[in-house]
Amino acid sequence: MATNPATAGGRPSVDPAATNPATGGTNAAAGGGRPSVDYLLGLGDDALVMAQRLAEWAARAPEMEEDIALSNIALDQLGAARLLLSYAAEIEGAGRDEDALAFLRGDREFRNCLLVELPNGDFGHTMAKLLFLSAYQLPLYAALSNCPDARLAAIGAKARKESAYHLDHSRTWTVRLGDGTVESHRRMQAAVDAVWPYAAELFAADPAAPVDPATLRAEFDATVAAVLAEATLTRPDSGWVPTGGRQGVHTEHLSYLLAEMQVVHRAHPGARW
């Protein structure tokens, strides 16, 4: 039976109101209606970690065109991460920039959801992850594009267009694999079954969020249901719900990902090219 990473090793789940080591304990929204540092870190870390995972497919995708497509999606996610982390660093006011937040934090300081840090697995697993993430990010960024904070609204407006492509791309592959051969159907269903429990964390309550995550669930469910139906796949029953990523309690997979992603920056601090 799988273990909940939020309580693995006897560690209790972290209280969301507890001190945040990444921001010096700042969970409340900043003055002037600006989003909280934690909120921006959560969205930025989602995009950053997903970009790193997708980049692992470079020169390994099943088709040459897909190799380029996944690299482009990774760059889209990285672009969103840079905008969000830069804004988080500015609000934090601790003298850090986007690079410091990306390369000099430990795993317990990251606020990404557990979904994005999961290993790529086979191609079906990666498409299931991308489908669930983009089905969440599209309505999220659409809602943020209308939020009172002008800078966050601009980020949402830009990322919304990219997320629409990400969703279409993952939908195409999910249908192609799910409604393909007996073997591709089996593997795509196995991927959906494995990844589905991690989607619930995306909609966990966040009092500091300018957009209530719960309001995004209906559109997410409708989008995913339509794709799975077209792909002749079955949505798993809700059950075990792994959580903890937003509070800095992660699976072991994130530590390995960060070790690879951060090694050059840490080995040569302050280097410029």
N, C-alpha and C positions, 0 to 999 in steps of 0.2 A: 504494500500500500504506500502511496506517495506521502511524503511528509510536508506539512505546511512550513514553508521557509520562515514564516513569521514567528514560529515557536520552536524551530529546529534546535537541537542541542540544548533544550531546556531553557532557552532564552525567551522571556515573555514578550508579547507584542509591545511595541513602543507606543506610549500615549501620544496622539497627535499634538497635544498641547504642551508636551515636554520640550525642553530646550533643544534647539536644532543646532548641531555643531557646525553646520554649513553656513549658518547665518547669525550665529551668536544669540540664538534664542528668539529671533524675530519671526513670529508666525502671523501676527496681525498685519492687516493691510497698511501700507504706508500712507502718510498724510496726503491730502489733496486728491483722494480717490484713486491713487495709483495702486496697482496690484501688489500683493505681498511678494517678498523675495522667494518664499517657499513655493508659491504658486508658479512663478516664472521658472524656478529651477525644475519643478515637476514636468512642465511642458517641454522645457529646453532639454532636459535629460532624456525624456522619451525620444525626442527627435535625434539627439546625439547618439544614443546607444543603438537605436534602430539603424542609423546611418552606418555605424561601425559593423553591425551584423550583415547588412546588405553588401557592404564593401567586401566582405569575405567571399562573396560569390564571383568576384572579378576573375575572369579566365576559367571559371568552373561551371558556368551556367549551361543548361542543356542545349542551347542554341546560341550562335554568335550574336544574333539580334537581341536575344534576352540578356546576354552579357552586358550589352550597352544599356539596355532598358533599366536593369537593376542598378547599374552604376549611376544613371541619371536620377533615379528615385533616391538613391543614397545621397546624392548631392543636394537634392531638394530638401531632404530631411536635415542635412548638415547646415544648409542655408537658414532654415527656420531655427535650428539650435543656436546658431551664432547670434541671430537677432534677439532671441529670448534670453540667452545667457548674458549678452552685453547689457541688456536692460536690467537684468537682475543685479549685475555687478554695479551698475550706476546707482540703483536704489539702495543697495547694501551700503555703499559708501565706505568700504573698508580698504580701498586701494587696489582691489583685484579687478582683472579684466576677464574677457571671455576665455582666454587661454588658461589663465590661472584656475578658473572654475572647471574647465574641461580636463586639464592635465595635472592639477595639483591637489585634487580632493581624493580622499579614500572612498572605498565602497559605501561605508556607513554615512557618508555625506551626500551621496547621490539620492535623488528623489524620483527617479523613473519608476514606472510601473514594472511589475515582474514580467509581463508579457514580452517586452522588447529585449530583455536580457537572455531569454531562453535561447539555447543553441539553435542554429539553423535547421539541423536535422536534414531530411531529404527535401527536395524541391517543394513537395506538397506541404510540408510543415512551414516552410518559409512563406508560401502563398497564403496559408491559413492565418499566419501571424499578420501578414500585410493586409489581408482582407479585414480582419477584426480591428486592426489599428486604424486603417483608413476610413472604415465605416464609423469610427468614433471621431477621428480628427476632422472629417469633413463638416459635420454639424457643429462641432466645437469651434472651429475657426470661423464658420459662418456666423455663429452667435457672437464671437469675440469681435468680428468686424463691425458690429453695432454697439460695442460697449462704450461707456463714457470716456475711457482713457484713450486719447487720440493715437498714441504710439502703439498700444496693444491692438487697437482697432486696425491700424495700418498693417501690422504683422499678420493679423487674422485674415485681412482681405487678400494679401499676397499668398499666404499658405493655403487658403481655401481653394484657389484655382489648381494648385499643385496636388492637393489631396483628392480632388475630383479625378485627376488622371490616375493617381495611385489606386483609387478604388476601382476604376474601370479596368486597370491592368490586372489587378488581383482577381476581379470577378471573371475576366476572360479565362484566366488559367484555372481557376477553381471549377468553372463549368467544363472546360476542355478536359481536365483530368477526371472530374467526378462523373461526367457523362461520356467517358471514353471507353477504354478496355476494362475488362474485369479486374485486372491488376491495378490499373491507374485508379479505378473507383475505390478499390479496397484501401489503397494507400492514402488517397485523399480523405476518405472517411476517417481513417486512423489519425490523420493529422488534425482534422477538425475536432475529433474526440479528445486528443491530447492537449490542444491549445485552448479549447473553449473555457475551461474553468478559470483561466487567467483574465478573461475579458471582464469579469464582474468588478475587478478592482478599479477599472476605468471610471466607474460610476459611483464610487464611494463618496459619501458626504464630505464637503470641504467648506466650512463656514467662511473662509477667506476668498473663495473663488468668485470672480465677477460673473461667472455663468455657473449655475447650479448643475453639477454633473448629472443629477437624476433626470433633469429635463431633456437630456440627450438620449436617454435609453430607448424611448419609443421609436425614434427614427433609426437608431442603430439596429434594434430588433427587426424592424420592418425590412431594412436593407439586407441584413444577413439572411433573413428568412427567404426573401425573394431569390437571392443568389443560390442558396442551398437547394431550394426547390428546383431551380433551373438545372442545377448540377446533379439532380437525383440523389442528393445527400440528405442525411437526417441530422437535425440539430440535437446534440446530446441533452439529456435531462440535467437540470441544475442540481448540484450537489456540493461537493467540497469546493470551497472558495479560498484559494491562497491569497493572502494579503501581506502587507508590510513594506512594499517598495516605497510608498509615499513617505514613510517614516524612517527610511534608511535601513530597513531590515530586508536583506536580499538573499537570493540563492547564491550558491558558491560560484555559479557561472559568471556573475558580474566581476568578481575579483580577477578571474583569468582574462576576461575581456579588457578590463582596465589596465592590467599589467602589460598587455601587448600595445594598447592604444597610447599609453602614457610613457613608454620606456624611453623614447628618444628625447622627449622634453625633459624628463627627469635626469637623464644621463648628461644632458648638455643644457643646463638651466641658463636662460637668457640668451641662447644662441640665436643669431639672425641670419637669414639667407637672402 
